């Protein structure tokens, strides 16, 4: 009796870079926008540039509490000047009288005629006079008009995810509303009759459905509107109907499980029946059976059912696709170089993205340790880790070598 080995070789699998490039080529940037008040815009993606209608600062102002002076009036240390006015912030000053000093406070306008501010620690006030204990240089401690922002300058570019500092910057130039892209709507569903929702005693032969919460959580971290369609019965017809319903109400459909070749894996044939499958199986570990295609015109991403494989493939493929859909200018994760604190003696033929922990050592260096198991079913490893270490295909690693690390703080944003 002859056997049949239908397992694809590495040469049959799509390389990681090609797989990401294929997905991104199908990711359509958003067009729909809305205007939001600053308080509501945190975390959204900016759709139109923000320009300043004013100079910041709007006038020359003091960077210190001290005294505004003319440098020419202070020929040497110990010069004494009459205090001719007091200038707190928010008050319009009078021109500085020659031969006098103005008591001034941080942020207050520098009076006409003054060309330096002497910090109060370098002075001594006696009644209505001040002794200047140092000869200032022209321009000392003066913030110039427009030094921070010039009028009509573009201060925030489209494609930025709005952070608190962006909102503060917009407010500083008087902008009260921002144009942002609408959130991507992503429908999620899980395949598997063995799945049971948490909160109830576990039935024999069942497992709790963790995947739907992992995916939905990552989507919300990326700023998506999540349409949770729950789990699908393990039949081809039920899977087709669920995918069709999902595609009708979302910008992207993500399914966990059912993308392999088992008799109970119905997602792949369902997608092929409803549209097309553009990619299936990538040369990575974990997560080889990751799928991409379309249900009608709606893009579809299918991840493996094993929880670690789902987690990793979402970060590697769904994340950049969603960031492009959201209108972000930067879509690929940033990697950092660090030192391996482990030996890797059994490399895979596929590129491996292994759960790892980067820790600061006593000498200030960064050292990476790896989770001891390669199993894609050990979900606890994803909370032990704080990132993924990139292990090149067919390459051993020795402790002390430099490796590439992808921190979760970067991947989950």
C-alpha positions as CSV (number, residue, x, y, z in Angstrom):
1,X,0.0,0.0,0.0
2,X,1.5,3.4,-1.0
3,X,1.3,6.3,1.4
4,X,0.4,9.9,0.5
5,X,2.3,12.8,2.1
6,X,0.3,16.0,1.4
7,X,2.3,18.1,3.8
8,X,3.7,21.1,1.9
9,X,7.4,21.6,1.9
10,X,8.9,25.0,2.9
11,X,9.3,25.9,-0.8
12,X,5.5,25.6,-1.1
13,X,5.0,28.1,1.7
14,X,4.9,31.9,1.1
15,X,7.8,33.7,2.8
16,X,6.9,36.1,5.6
17,X,7.8,39.3,3.8
18,X,5.9,38.3,0.6
19,X,2.9,37.4,2.7
20,X,2.8,40.8,4.5
21,X,3.4,42.6,1.1
22,X,0.5,40.7,-0.4
23,X,-1.9,41.6,2.5
24,X,-0.9,45.3,2.4
25,X,-1.4,45.4,-1.4
26,X,-5.1,44.6,-0.7
27,X,-5.6,46.9,2.3
28,X,-7.6,50.0,1.1
29,X,-6.9,53.2,3.0
30,X,-10.0,54.7,4.6
31,X,-12.0,57.6,3.0
32,X,-14.9,58.1,5.5
33,X,-14.1,60.8,8.1
34,X,-15.8,62.6,11.0
35,X,-15.1,65.6,13.1
36,X,-14.6,65.2,16.8
37,X,-14.1,67.5,19.8
38,X,-10.6,67.2,21.2
39,X,-11.8,65.3,24.3
40,X,-13.2,62.6,22.0
41,X,-10.3,62.3,19.6
42,X,-7.8,60.4,21.7
43,X,-6.6,57.2,19.9
44,X,-8.2,58.1,16.6
45,X,-6.3,58.5,13.3
46,X,-6.0,62.0,12.0
47,X,-7.5,62.5,8.5
48,X,-6.5,66.1,7.7
49,X,-3.4,68.2,8.6
50,X,-3.6,70.5,11.6
51,X,-2.2,74.0,10.9
52,X,-1.6,76.8,13.3
53,X,-3.3,80.1,12.8
54,X,-1.0,81.7,15.3
55,X,2.6,82.0,16.4
56,X,3.6,80.1,19.6
57,X,4.7,82.0,21.6
58,X,2.6,84.8,20.4
59,X,5.1,87.3,21.7
60,X,8.5,87.4,23.2
61,X,8.2,86.1,26.8
62,X,10.2,85.3,29.8
63,X,11.5,81.8,30.4
64,X,12.3,82.6,34.0
65,X,11.1,84.5,37.1
66,X,13.5,87.5,37.3
67,X,14.1,90.9,35.9
68,X,13.8,92.2,32.3
69,X,16.6,94.6,31.5
70,X,18.6,96.4,28.8
71,X,22.1,94.8,28.7
72,X,23.5,98.2,28.0
73,X,22.3,99.4,31.4
74,X,24.5,96.8,33.2
75,X,28.1,97.7,32.6
76,X,29.4,95.5,35.4
77,X,28.4,93.1,38.1
78,X,26.7,94.8,41.0
79,X,24.9,97.4,38.9
80,X,21.7,98.7,40.7
81,X,18.5,99.5,38.7
82,X,15.2,101.0,39.8
83,X,12.3,98.6,39.4
84,X,9.9,100.5,37.2
85,X,7.1,98.0,36.7
86,X,5.9,94.5,37.7
87,X,4.8,92.1,34.9
88,X,3.0,88.9,35.8
89,X,1.8,86.5,33.1
90,X,-1.4,87.7,31.3
91,X,-0.6,91.4,31.7
92,X,0.5,93.7,28.8
93,X,3.6,95.6,29.9
94,X,4.6,99.2,29.3
95,X,7.9,99.9,27.4
96,X,10.9,99.5,29.6
97,X,12.2,102.9,30.9
98,X,15.9,103.4,30.2
99,X,18.1,102.6,33.2
100,X,15.4,100.6,35.0
101,X,14.5,96.9,35.4
102,X,11.0,95.3,35.2
103,X,10.1,92.5,37.7
104,X,8.9,89.7,35.4
105,X,7.5,86.2,35.8
106,X,7.7,83.1,33.7
107,X,5.6,83.3,30.6
108,X,4.9,87.1,30.9
109,X,5.5,89.3,27.9
110,X,8.9,90.9,27.7
111,X,8.5,94.7,27.6
112,X,9.6,96.7,24.6
113,X,13.2,97.9,25.0
114,X,14.3,94.9,27.2
115,X,16.8,92.6,25.5
116,X,17.5,90.1,28.4
117,X,16.0,88.5,31.5
118,X,18.2,88.0,34.6
119,X,17.0,85.1,36.7
120,X,16.0,86.1,40.2
121,X,18.7,83.9,41.8
122,X,21.3,86.2,40.3
123,X,19.9,89.3,41.8
124,X,19.2,91.0,45.1
125,X,16.2,93.2,45.6
126,X,16.4,96.2,48.0
127,X,13.2,98.2,48.4
128,X,12.4,99.5,44.9
129,X,15.8,98.7,43.4
130,X,17.5,95.4,42.2
131,X,21.2,94.7,42.3
132,X,22.2,92.6,39.2
133,X,25.0,90.2,40.3
134,X,25.9,89.1,36.8
135,X,26.2,90.8,33.4
136,X,23.6,89.1,31.1
137,X,24.0,88.3,27.5
138,X,21.6,89.8,25.0
139,X,18.6,87.4,24.5
140,X,19.2,85.5,27.8
141,X,16.1,83.7,29.0
142,X,13.8,85.2,26.4
143,X,11.5,82.9,24.4
144,X,11.1,84.5,21.0
145,X,7.8,84.9,19.0
146,X,7.1,81.8,17.0
147,X,10.1,80.0,18.5
148,X,7.9,76.9,19.1
149,X,5.4,77.1,16.2
150,X,5.2,79.5,13.3
151,X,1.9,80.8,11.9
152,X,0.5,78.5,9.2
153,X,2.9,75.8,10.1
154,X,1.6,72.2,9.8
155,X,2.0,70.8,13.3
156,X,0.3,67.4,13.1
157,X,0.4,65.3,9.9
158,X,-2.4,63.0,8.6
159,X,-2.0,59.4,9.5
160,X,-1.0,60.0,13.1
161,X,-2.7,58.1,15.9
162,X,-3.7,60.9,18.2
163,X,-1.9,60.8,21.6
164,X,-2.5,63.1,24.6
165,X,0.4,65.3,23.4
166,X,-1.3,65.7,20.0
167,X,-4.5,66.9,21.6
168,X,-2.5,69.3,23.8
169,X,-0.6,70.6,20.8
170,X,-3.8,71.2,18.8
171,X,-5.4,73.0,21.8
172,X,-2.3,75.2,22.2
173,X,-3.0,76.8,18.8
174,X,-6.7,77.1,19.4
175,X,-8.0,74.1,17.4
176,X,-11.0,72.7,19.0
177,X,-12.1,69.9,16.6
178,X,-10.1,67.4,14.5
179,X,-11.0,65.5,11.3
180,X,-10.4,61.8,11.9
181,X,-11.0,58.6,9.9
182,X,-13.9,56.4,11.0
183,X,-12.8,53.3,12.9
184,X,-12.4,50.1,10.9
185,X,-15.4,47.7,11.6
186,X,-14.1,44.2,12.1
187,X,-16.3,41.2,12.4
188,X,-14.9,38.3,14.4
189,X,-16.0,34.7,14.7
190,X,-14.6,31.4,16.0
191,X,-15.0,28.0,14.5
192,X,-15.3,24.8,16.6
193,X,-18.1,22.8,18.2
194,X,-15.8,22.1,21.1
195,X,-15.9,25.7,22.2
196,X,-17.8,26.9,25.3
197,X,-18.1,30.4,26.5
198,X,-16.6,31.2,29.9
199,X,-18.7,31.7,33.0
200,X,-20.3,28.2,33.1
201,X,-19.0,24.8,34.3
202,X,-17.0,23.2,31.6
203,X,-18.8,20.3,29.9
204,X,-17.0,17.0,29.0
205,X,-14.9,17.3,25.8
206,X,-15.3,21.1,25.7
207,X,-12.8,23.9,26.0
208,X,-13.4,27.5,26.9
209,X,-13.4,29.9,24.0
210,X,-10.4,32.1,24.7
211,X,-9.7,33.1,21.1
212,X,-12.7,35.4,20.6
213,X,-11.6,37.4,23.6
214,X,-7.9,37.5,22.5
215,X,-8.9,38.7,19.0
216,X,-11.5,41.2,20.2
217,X,-9.1,42.6,22.7
218,X,-6.3,43.1,20.2
219,X,-8.8,44.7,17.8
220,X,-9.9,47.2,20.4
221,X,-6.3,48.0,21.3
222,X,-5.9,48.9,17.6
223,X,-8.8,51.2,17.7
224,X,-11.3,49.0,15.8
225,X,-15.1,48.7,16.2
226,X,-15.6,45.1,16.9
227,X,-18.6,43.1,15.7
228,X,-18.6,39.9,17.8
229,X,-20.4,37.1,15.9
230,X,-19.5,34.4,18.4
231,X,-18.8,30.9,17.4
232,X,-20.0,29.0,14.3
233,X,-21.3,25.4,14.1
234,X,-18.8,23.1,12.5
235,X,-20.6,22.6,9.1
236,X,-19.8,24.0,5.7
237,X,-23.3,25.6,5.3
238,X,-23.2,27.2,8.7
239,X,-19.7,28.5,8.1
240,X,-20.7,30.0,4.7
241,X,-23.7,31.7,6.2
242,X,-21.8,33.2,9.1
243,X,-19.1,34.5,6.8
244,X,-21.6,36.0,4.4
245,X,-23.4,37.7,7.3
246,X,-20.1,39.0,8.6
247,X,-19.0,40.4,5.3
248,X,-22.3,42.3,4.9
249,X,-21.6,44.4,8.0
250,X,-17.9,44.8,8.3
251,X,-14.8,46.2,6.6
252,X,-12.8,43.1,7.5
253,X,-13.7,39.6,8.6
254,X,-11.4,37.6,11.0
255,X,-12.0,34.0,11.8
256,X,-10.1,31.8,14.2
257,X,-9.8,28.1,13.5
258,X,-11.0,26.1,10.5
259,X,-8.3,27.1,8.1
260,X,-6.4,23.9,8.0
261,X,-7.2,20.7,6.0
262,X,-9.1,18.5,8.5
263,X,-12.5,17.2,7.8
264,X,-14.0,19.6,10.4
265,X,-12.1,22.6,9.0
266,X,-14.8,24.4,6.9
267,X,-13.5,28.0,6.8
268,X,-11.1,27.6,3.9
269,X,-13.6,25.9,1.6
270,X,-16.3,28.4,2.6
271,X,-14.2,31.4,1.7
272,X,-13.3,29.8,-1.6
273,X,-17.0,29.2,-2.3
274,X,-18.0,32.7,-1.4
275,X,-15.1,34.6,-3.0
276,X,-11.4,33.8,-3.4
277,X,-8.5,32.8,-1.3
278,X,-5.4,34.9,-2.1
279,X,-3.0,33.3,0.3
280,X,-2.9,30.1,2.4
281,X,0.1,28.8,4.4
282,X,3.1,30.9,5.3
283,X,6.7,29.9,6.1
284,X,6.5,30.9,9.8
285,X,6.3,29.2,13.1
286,X,3.9,29.2,14.9
287,X,1.0,29.9,12.6
288,X,1.7,28.3,9.2
289,X,-2.0,27.9,8.2
290,X,-2.9,31.6,8.1
291,X,-5.2,32.6,5.3
292,X,-6.1,35.7,3.4
293,X,-8.8,36.3,0.8
294,X,-12.1,38.0,0.1
295,X,-15.7,37.3,0.7
296,X,-17.2,39.2,-2.1
297,X,-15.4,42.6,-1.8
298,X,-14.8,42.2,1.9
299,X,-11.3,41.2,2.9
300,X,-10.9,38.1,5.1
301,X,-8.1,36.9,7.4
302,X,-8.2,33.4,8.8
303,X,-5.9,32.5,11.8
304,X,-5.1,29.1,13.2
305,X,-7.2,27.9,16.1
306,X,-4.3,27.2,18.5
307,X,-4.3,30.2,20.8
308,X,-0.6,31.1,20.5
309,X,-0.7,30.7,16.7
310,X,-3.7,33.0,16.6
311,X,-2.0,35.5,18.8
312,X,1.2,35.6,16.7
313,X,-0.4,35.6,13.3
314,X,-2.7,38.4,14.3
315,X,0.3,40.5,15.3
316,X,2.3,39.7,12.2
317,X,-0.4,40.0,9.6
318,X,-3.7,41.4,10.8
319,X,-2.1,44.2,12.7
320,X,-0.3,45.9,9.7
321,X,-3.4,45.2,7.5
322,X,-5.7,46.9,10.0
323,X,-3.3,49.8,10.5
324,X,-3.3,50.5,6.8
325,X,-7.1,50.2,6.7
326,X,-7.2,52.7,9.6
327,X,-5.2,55.3,7.7
328,X,-2.0,55.1,9.8
329,X,1.1,56.3,8.1
330,X,3.3,53.7,9.8
331,X,2.1,50.1,9.6
332,X,5.0,47.7,10.3
333,X,6.2,47.0,13.8
334,X,9.5,48.4,15.1
335,X,12.1,45.8,16.1
336,X,14.9,46.4,18.5
337,X,18.3,44.7,18.7
338,X,19.2,43.0,22.0
339,X,21.4,40.2,23.3
340,X,20.3,36.6,23.4
341,X,20.5,35.1,26.8
342,X,19.8,31.6,25.4
343,X,21.1,29.0,23.1
344,X,18.9,27.9,20.1
345,X,20.3,24.6,18.9
346,X,17.3,23.3,16.9
347,X,16.3,25.9,14.3
348,X,13.3,25.4,12.1
349,X,13.1,25.5,8.4
350,X,10.6,28.3,8.8
351,X,11.2,31.7,10.4
352,X,10.2,31.5,14.0
353,X,8.6,34.2,16.1
354,X,9.1,32.9,19.6
355,X,7.7,34.2,22.9
356,X,10.4,36.0,24.7
357,X,11.1,38.3,27.6
358,X,13.5,41.2,27.4
359,X,14.9,42.2,30.8
360,X,17.2,44.9,32.0
361,X,20.4,43.6,33.7
362,X,22.3,45.1,36.6
363,X,24.9,46.5,34.2
364,X,22.2,48.3,32.2
365,X,22.2,45.9,29.2
366,X,19.2,44.2,27.7
367,X,19.1,40.4,27.8
368,X,16.4,38.2,26.1
369,X,15.2,34.9,27.5
370,X,12.8,32.6,25.7
371,X,9.9,30.5,26.8
372,X,11.0,26.9,27.2
373,X,8.2,25.3,25.1
374,X,7.5,25.7,21.4
375,X,3.9,24.5,21.9
376,X,1.3,26.8,20.2
377,X,-1.3,25.7,22.8
378,X,0.4,27.3,25.8
379,X,-1.5,30.6,26.0
380,X,0.1,31.4,29.4
381,X,3.4,31.9,27.6
382,X,1.9,35.1,26.0
383,X,1.5,36.7,29.4
384,X,5.0,35.4,30.6
385,X,6.5,37.1,27.5
386,X,6.8,40.8,26.8
387,X,7.5,40.3,23.1
388,X,8.6,38.1,20.3
389,X,12.2,37.2,19.3
390,X,12.8,36.7,15.6
391,X,14.7,33.4,15.0
392,X,15.8,33.2,11.4
393,X,15.2,30.0,9.5
394,X,17.9,27.3,9.6
395,X,20.1,29.4,11.9
396,X,21.4,28.4,15.4
397,X,21.7,31.1,18.1
398,X,24.3,31.2,20.8
399,X,24.0,33.2,24.0
400,X,25.7,36.6,23.5
401,X,24.6,37.0,19.9
402,X,22.5,39.9,18.8
403,X,18.9,39.1,17.9
404,X,15.8,41.1,16.8
405,X,13.0,41.6,19.3
406,X,9.5,42.8,18.7
407,X,8.1,44.2,22.0
408,X,4.4,43.7,22.8
409,X,4.2,47.4,23.8
410,X,4.8,48.1,20.1
411,X,2.8,45.3,18.6
412,X,-0.4,45.9,20.6
413,X,-0.8,49.5,19.5
